[in-house]
Amino acid sequence: MREDEHWEPLAPNCRVLVSRAHRFTTDTILLAHFAAPKKRERCADLGTGCGTIPLLWHARYAPRAITGVELDADALRQARESVRENGLEDKIAVKCGDIREIRAVFPEPVLDLVACNPPYKAVGAGLRNADARMENARHECTCTLGDVARAAKAVLRFGGRLCICQRPERLTDAMAVFRENGVEPKRLRLVEQRQGSAPMLFLLEGRRGGRPGLEILPTLRIEAAGGGFSPEMLEIYGDYKVGRAEQAAPGER
């Protein structure tokens, strides 16, 4: 374990190795919950980082098969260490891979569910970061929305689901690239920090080969009117018993 790394609890008898560059936030927890795999499903988390979503999926839903795919060497190491620490080598596979070449990881469309928490900013948007790891996490240097949709099309079976989270200003882009790649937007949920504030995140599900028709779910509110987390957020966090440090950083990237 390196100097800037430490273990954070995720669920009973489950913890994840996090660092400044590779950790989880509220967005991660919301995406894991929104995607909610079924027990029979084969699932993959693309750009898994330190492996939080695969660990949460196993702890809460125990689907048939879980794979995390990661390109960054440090994140890959953290994810693999976390899987070993929790004794889940036979339940969760962590593979080195580039989603732009996803067929090298999954040669056939065998997955029921793909999740991805992609970079939120297009290249050239917002301030750049001198740290290449942070730059890749925040900007579409190695992963665009189009890359995510094309990867999902390549590995999802007919009727399989793609779930992402993104900033509201990218909603039109996301829906367009989903549909262009045969992944029909089917379920949308906006997330707001507090009552009356503009949405700061959206969660979107598409189905490969799905028919047109979008279900818009009630907006999810992070904070309660009197402060602290809303009842729904407490219920979501309660499902996982996640670490206190990341609970205090909703929406941080």
N, C-alpha and C positions, 0 to 999 in steps of 0.2 A: 504494500500500500504506500502511495507516495505522500509527500508532505501536505499537499493541498486536498487530499482525499479523506473522506470519513464515511461511516455507515449511517444510514437513515432507516428507521423502521417504516415498513409499508403495510404490513398486515400481521396478524398473530403468527409468530415464528417465521417471519419473512422480512429481510432487509436488503437494501440496495446500496452499492458503493457509488457515492457521488463526488463530484469535484466542481470547481468554479465553472469550468467549461462544459461539463456534462452532468446534468442534474435534472430533477423534475420540478414542475411548477403546477399551479392550479390547472392550467390548460391541459397538461398531461393527464391529470386525474379525470377531468371532464371528458376528454376524448376516450379514455379507457372505458368509462361508464357509458358514454353515448353508444359506442360500438357494441358492447355487451354480447360477446359470442355465445353461441349455444354449445351444449356439451358435445354434439356430434361434429362440430365444425373444425375445419383446418384453417388456421389463422396465421397471418404474418403482420408484423409491424415494420414498416419500411423506414429506415433512418431511426433505428430504435434508441440511439444514444446509449445511455448507461443501462438500458434494458428494463426501464420501469414498467412500461405497458405490458410486455409479456409476463412479468412477475405478478402484476395486478390481475391480469386475465386468469392466470393459474390460480391465484388465491381466491378469487371471487367466483369464477365460472367453470374452471377446469375443463376447457374444451379438448377435443380429441387430439389436436396437435398444434403447437405454437412455435413459430420461428421469428426471431429478430434478425433483421438485415442491417448492417452498418458498414460504412466505408472508412470512417475515421479510426485510426489504429488505437488511440487511447480510449475512445468510447467503446470500441470492440473489446478491449481488454477488461474494462470495468464491467461491461455486461456479462462477459464470460466468468469473471470472478464472482459476480453476484449470483449467477446460476449455480456455480460450484458451492458457494457459501451456504446456499439454501438446499443443497442436495437434489437439484432438479435437472441434472444432466440428461435424464431419460424422459423429461417432460418438455423441456424448452431447448431448442437448438438456436444457437447464435452464429450466424454465418457472415463472413466478410463478403460484401457485394456492393455494386454500384447499381442503383435502381434504373439508370439509363441502359444497363446491360442485364436486366433482371432475369432473362432467360438462362443466364449462366448459373443462377441459383435455383430457379424453378423452370425446367425445360418445357413443362406442360402446364396448361391452365387447370390446376388442381385445387385451388384455394376457394374457400367459401367466404372469407372475410379478409380484407386488407385495411389496415389503418396507417395513417401517416400524419405526423405533425410537421408540416413542411416549413421552410423559411418563410417569414411573413413579408419580407420586403423584396421587390424586384431589384435587380442590379441597377445601381444609379439612384435609387430612392433612399432618402435619409442619410444619416451620417455613416461613414465607413468605419471599420474597426481594424486596427493594426494587427490584432491577434487573428491569424488565419482561421483558427477553430471557431472563434466567436463570429467572424465574418461569414463563414459557411453556414452557421446555425441561423443567422439573421437575414442573410441575403441569398438570392437564388443563384449562387455561384456554381454549385454542383447538383442542384435539384430545383426544377421549376414545377409549377402546377401542371404544365403539359407533360413533364417527365413522369409525375405521379400518376396521371390519368392513363398514359400509355403503358406504364408498368402494370397498373391494375388490369387493364384490358388484356395484357399478355398472360397474366397468371390466374385471373379469376375464372371460375367455371361460369356457364350461363346462369344468370340469376344471382351470382355472388355479389357481395357488397363492398363498396369502398367508402370509408369514413375518414374525414379530415377535419381539422380545425384551422381557422384562418381569421385574419382581420376583416371587418365588414367591407372595407374599401376594395377587397379582392373578391367579393361575392360574385359579381358579374363574370370576372375572369374564370373563377372556379366552375360555375355552371356551364360556361361556354366550352371549356376544355373537357369537362365531363361528357357533355353531349357529343362533341366532336369525336370522342373516342368510344362511343357506344356504351357509356356509363350514364344512365339516365338519372338526373337528380330526383330523389324520392322523398327525402325527409330533411327538414331544415329547422335548426333551433338557434335563436339569438341569445347571447349572454350579455347582461348588463351588470355593472359594478354595484349600483344602488338604484332605488326607485327614482325615476325621472332622468337618469343619465342616459346618454346615447349608448347603444350596444358597443362593446369593445371586443367581441369575439363572435364567430358563428361556428356551428357544428353542422356538417353537411354529409348526408349519406346518399350515394348513388348505387344503382343496380345495373350490372352488366346485362344488356339486352332488355332492360325494363321498359314498360310502357310509360308514356308521358303522364304526369300527375304528381304534383308536389304537395306533401303534407307539411304545413307550418305549425310547429309545436309551440306551446306557451313559452314566453321568454323566461330564461333562467336568471334569477337575481343572486349575485354573490353575497351581498351584505343585507342584513336585516335592518329595519327602520331604526331600531334603537342601538345599532352597532353590533359588531361581531358578524358571524356567518348567519345566513338565512336558514330556516328550517330544512329546506331541500339540500342546501350545501352541507349542513351538518349530517344529514342522512347519507349523502354521497360519501363524505369523508368517513363516516362511521362504518360504512361497508368495508373500508380498507384499513382504518386505524393508521393513517399515514403520519409521517414525521412532522413535528411542529414547525420546523424552520421553513418548510415549503408551504405549509398552510398560510403563512403570513405573507406570501408573495404572489397574490393572484395576478395572472396575466403577465408576469415578468418573463422576459425572453432572454 
